[in-house]
Amino acid sequence: MTKFLLSLHVIAAILAVGPVTVAASMFPPVLRKAQSAPDDTGVVATLRVLHRICRSYAAVGIAVPVFGFATAQSLGVLGSPWLLVSMVLTAAAAVVLIVVVLPQQESGLAQVEAAGGESVGAPDAPTSVGADRRTGARLAMATGVFNLLWVTVTVLMIVRPGSTTGA
């Protein structure tokens, strides 16, 4: 049963977390491109799709810690420090995604949609270039933090420092 749960955990991580990290990483550069050409409907459509991927797969991503918890319980390692740190970092990644990344994506997308057809920075444009650039920069930083948290969790899951179950 342990191998089955571990397989589900790894598959869920690949299929749920992978798309979120890729789509979230792609969003800031596409946002910058959309800010420089807000009337480009193709770029704006790409932003919408990337945001939808992040939102949808974030919901599906709950399966990763659920299967991970079941696997850890099956292995008898729930109290292991490497696993506890991984759980805290996973929770932190979820908070960064839900509280920072997704709302900033929505904000950036709304800014571009509001500026649609207007040249960014025009006197009557609804948002300023500075506000647009700051949104993209903050989003890129938050996305980087989100991705680094997942990389750290992945390394901890592979290396398992102090584990007696072998590595």
C-alpha positions in Angstrom: 0.0 0.0 0.0 2.9 2.3 0.8 4.3 2.1 -2.8 0.8 2.8 -4.2 0.4 5.9 -2.0 3.9 7.1 -2.8 3.1 6.7 -6.5 -0.1 8.7 -6.2 1.8 11.4 -4.2 4.6 11.7 -6.8 2.1 11.6 -9.7 -0.1 14.3 -8.1 3.0 16.4 -7.5 4.1 16.2 -11.1 0.6 16.7 -12.6 -0.6 19.4 -10.2 2.4 21.3 -8.9 4.4 21.2 -12.2 1.8 23.0 -14.3 1.3 25.7 -11.6 5.1 26.4 -11.3 5.5 26.6 -15.1 2.4 28.7 -15.7 3.2 31.0 -12.7 6.7 31.4 -14.0 5.5 32.3 -17.5 3.0 34.9 -16.3 5.4 37.8 -15.3 7.2 37.9 -18.7 3.9 37.6 -20.6 2.5 40.4 -18.3 5.5 42.6 -19.2 4.8 42.0 -22.9 1.1 42.7 -22.5 1.9 45.9 -20.6 3.9 47.1 -23.6 1.1 46.1 -26.0 -2.2 46.0 -24.1 -4.2 46.0 -27.4 -2.5 42.7 -28.4 -5.4 40.3 -27.8 -3.3 37.2 -28.2 -1.0 38.2 -25.4 -3.9 39.1 -23.1 -5.6 35.7 -24.0 -2.3 34.0 -23.0 -2.4 35.8 -19.6 -5.9 34.6 -19.1 -5.0 31.0 -19.9 -1.9 31.1 -17.6 -4.0 32.5 -14.8 -6.7 29.9 -15.3 -4.0 27.1 -15.2 -2.6 28.4 -12.0 -6.1 28.7 -10.4 -7.3 25.3 -11.5 -4.2 23.3 -10.7 -3.9 25.1 -7.3 -7.2 23.5 -6.4 -6.1 20.1 -7.7 -2.8 20.5 -5.9 -4.4 19.8 -2.6 -4.0 16.1 -3.5 -0.2 16.4 -3.1 -0.2 16.9 0.7 -3.1 14.6 1.1 -1.3 11.7 -0.5 1.9 12.8 1.1 0.4 12.7 4.5 -1.1 9.2 3.8 2.3 8.0 2.5 4.2 9.4 5.6 1.7 7.8 7.9 2.1 4.5 6.1 5.9 4.7 6.4 5.7 5.8 10.0 7.7 9.0 9.5 5.1 11.6 10.5 7.4 12.9 13.3 10.5 13.1 11.2 12.1 16.5 11.2 12.6 16.5 7.4 9.0 15.7 6.9 7.8 18.3 9.3 9.9 21.0 7.6 8.5 19.8 4.3 5.0 20.2 5.6 5.6 23.7 6.8 7.3 24.7 3.5 4.4 23.1 1.6 1.9 25.2 3.6 4.1 28.3 3.0 4.0 27.6 -0.7 0.2 27.3 -0.7 -0.1 30.6 1.2 2.3 32.3 -1.2 0.3 31.0 -4.2 -3.2 31.7 -2.8 -2.5 35.0 -0.9 0.1 36.6 -3.2 0.6 35.0 -6.6 -3.0 34.5 -7.7 -4.3 37.9 -6.5 -1.3 39.7 -8.2 -2.0 37.8 -11.4 -5.6 38.9 -11.2 -4.4 42.5 -10.6 -2.0 42.5 -13.5 -4.5 40.9 -15.8 -7.1 43.5 -14.8 -4.6 46.4 -15.4 -3.9 45.1 -18.9 -7.5 44.5 -19.7 -8.4 48.0 -18.4 -5.6 49.5 -20.6 -6.7 47.5 -23.6 -6.5 49.6 -26.7 -4.7 52.4 -24.8 -1.0 52.8 -24.9 0.4 52.1 -21.5 1.4 55.3 -19.9 -0.9 57.5 -21.9 -2.2 60.4 -19.8 -5.7 59.0 -19.6 -4.7 55.4 -19.2 -6.3 53.8 -16.1 -2.9 52.7 -14.7 0.5 54.1 -14.8 3.6 52.4 -16.2 5.2 52.5 -12.8 2.2 50.7 -11.2 2.2 48.1 -14.1 5.9 47.5 -13.7 5.7 47.1 -10.0 2.9 44.6 -10.3 5.0 42.5 -12.7 8.1 42.8 -10.5 6.3 41.8 -7.3 4.6 38.9 -9.1 8.0 37.7 -10.5 9.5 37.8 -7.0 6.5 36.0 -5.4 6.5 33.4 -8.1 10.2 32.9 -7.5 9.6 32.4 -3.8 6.8 29.9 -4.5 9.1 27.9 -6.9 12.0 27.9 -4.4 9.7 26.6 -1.7 8.7 23.7 -3.9 12.3 23.0 -5.0 13.3 22.9 -1.3 10.4 20.5 -0.5 11.4 18.3 -3.4 15.0 18.1 -2.3 13.9 17.3 1.3 11.7 14.5 -0.1 14.6 13.0 -2.0 17.4 13.5 0.5 15.4 13.0 3.7 18.1 14.2 6.1 18.3 12.1 9.2 15.9 9.5 7.8 16.3 5.9 8.9 14.2 4.6 6.0 17.1 4.9 3.6 17.6 7.4 0.8 
